[in-house]
Amino acid sequence: MIVGLPKEIKNNEHRVGLTPDSVSEISANGHEVFVETNCGKEIGFTNEKYEAAGAKILNTAAEVYEKSELIVKVKDCLLYTSDAADE
């Protein structure tokens, strides 16, 4: 399975759906994980930590959604447009 982790877009929402430890577990079980760049930056989960856990970093949420079979999020799965962040 291909799992995607986009950045949360709601104002002041810094949680992430998967930690690097979670990504490591998923990757160890043979699944691929795509993470949007700087997804966990605000809470100390750098791109490097996700990469070390086995994730591939993608530049945009659109890429994550396009390449993934399963999306993991904390909040509602809104469209990844800037106006959706205000909902």
Secondary structure, 3 states (H helix, E strand, C coil): CEEEECCCCCCCCCCCCCCHHHHHHHHHCCCEEEEECCCEHHHCECHHHHHHCCCEEECCHHHHHHHCCEECCCCCCCCCCHHHHHC
